[in-house]
Amino acid sequence: MLIRTMLGLLAIVCAASAFAQPMEFAGGADKTNVIDASTLLAKASQYHQTQVTVKGVVTKVCKKRGCWMTLDVEKGEQITVKVRDGDMVFPMSAIGKTALATGKFEVSELSLEKSRRYLAHKAEENGEAFDPQTLKNPITVYRLKPSAVTIL
């Protein structure tokens, strides 16, 4: 009897996940115009301040307000999807899921000192340790200010 009940519950969970709907914010991302991440990052300066749709796997979400999430887009490269607090609230359950985000792409080349402060701030937000002196080279930050997002 217990086995039959467990199998029944397993079937219900599997069926429910098969029909899971994507989470859409502001009507959902423009899925018809997704730019390949390798193209976007290789020509980042050309796409700076332009409207694009990117696709990636969510690796981190703001724990305090859900106001940003990080997408792993290509070979360890990441794009931060950042909204004003309260415009969209990305759930922690998005981690590990594929997301599409449509919005204005921004490239910020930081000095070494600003890179250290930026990474220290991100580490603090995530409750992670970071030693600023371990960073020897400045970083480039890729950010998308989304107008719409879909989490699959």
C-alpha positions in Angstrom: 0.0 0.0 0.0 2.8 2.4 0.9 4.6 1.7 -2.4 1.4 2.3 -4.3 0.9 5.6 -2.6 4.5 6.7 -3.2 4.3 5.8 -6.9 1.0 7.7 -7.1 2.7 10.8 -5.6 5.7 10.5 -7.9 3.4 10.3 -10.9 1.6 13.5 -9.8 4.8 15.4 -9.2 6.1 14.3 -12.7 2.9 15.3 -14.4 2.8 18.7 -12.6 6.4 19.5 -13.6 5.7 18.5 -17.2 3.0 21.2 -17.3 4.9 23.8 -15.5 4.4 27.2 -17.0 7.2 29.6 -17.6 7.4 32.7 -15.3 7.0 35.8 -17.4 7.7 39.4 -16.3 6.3 42.3 -18.2 4.8 40.1 -20.8 7.8 37.8 -21.3 11.0 38.2 -23.3 11.1 38.6 -27.1 11.9 35.0 -28.0 12.0 35.8 -31.8 15.2 37.9 -31.5 17.6 36.0 -29.3 21.2 37.0 -29.9 24.0 34.4 -29.6 26.0 35.1 -26.5 29.3 34.6 -28.3 28.4 37.2 -30.9 27.2 39.6 -28.2 30.3 39.4 -26.0 32.7 39.4 -29.0 31.2 42.7 -30.2 30.1 44.0 -26.8 31.0 47.6 -27.5 28.9 47.6 -30.7 25.9 46.4 -28.7 26.4 48.8 -25.8 23.1 50.6 -25.1 21.1 48.6 -27.6 18.0 46.4 -27.2 18.8 42.7 -27.2 17.4 39.4 -26.0 19.9 37.1 -24.2 19.5 33.5 -23.1 21.4 31.8 -20.2 21.2 29.7 -17.1 20.4 31.5 -13.8 23.3 31.0 -11.4 22.5 33.6 -8.7 19.5 35.8 -7.6 19.5 38.7 -5.2 18.7 37.3 -1.8 17.4 40.5 -0.4 14.9 41.9 -3.0 15.1 39.7 -6.1 16.2 42.8 -8.0 19.0 41.0 -10.1 20.0 37.7 -11.4 23.1 36.4 -13.0 23.0 34.5 -16.2 25.7 32.1 -17.3 25.7 32.7 -21.0 28.9 31.2 -22.5 32.1 29.6 -21.4 31.9 31.1 -17.9 30.9 34.5 -19.1 28.1 36.1 -17.2 25.5 38.8 -17.7 23.8 40.5 -14.8 20.1 41.2 -15.3 19.3 44.1 -13.0 16.1 46.0 -12.4 15.1 48.8 -10.1 13.9 47.4 -6.8 10.3 46.3 -7.1 10.0 46.6 -10.9 10.4 42.8 -11.2 11.1 40.3 -8.4 13.2 37.3 -9.5 12.5 34.3 -7.3 15.3 32.2 -5.8 13.7 29.2 -7.4 14.9 30.5 -10.8 18.5 29.3 -10.0 19.4 26.5 -12.4 16.7 27.4 -14.8 17.1 28.8 -18.3 16.0 32.5 -18.7 15.5 34.9 -21.6 15.8 38.6 -21.0 15.0 41.4 -23.3 16.4 44.8 -22.6 19.2 47.4 -22.9 22.7 45.9 -22.9 25.4 47.8 -21.1 29.2 47.3 -20.9 31.2 48.7 -18.0 35.0 48.4 -18.0 36.0 48.9 -14.4 39.3 50.1 -13.0 41.2 47.7 -10.7 40.0 49.5 -7.6 36.4 49.6 -8.8 36.6 45.9 -9.8 37.7 45.1 -6.3 34.9 47.1 -4.7 32.3 45.7 -7.1 33.3 42.1 -6.4 33.5 42.7 -2.7 30.0 44.1 -2.7 28.7 41.1 -4.8 30.4 38.7 -2.4 28.8 40.5 0.6 25.4 40.3 -0.9 25.8 36.6 -1.5 27.3 35.9 1.9 30.6 34.8 0.3 34.2 35.5 1.2 36.3 37.6 -1.1 39.8 38.9 -0.7 40.2 42.0 -2.9 44.0 41.6 -3.0 43.6 38.4 -5.0 42.2 40.3 -8.0 45.1 41.4 -10.1 43.4 42.7 -13.2 40.4 45.0 -13.8 37.1 43.3 -15.0 34.4 44.1 -17.5 30.9 43.9 -16.3 28.1 43.0 -18.7 24.6 44.1 -17.6 21.2 44.0 -19.1 18.4 46.4 -17.9 15.4 44.3 -18.8 12.1 45.4 -20.1 10.8 41.8 -20.1 12.0 38.4 -18.8 10.9 34.8 -19.2 12.2 32.0 -16.9 11.6 28.6 -18.3 
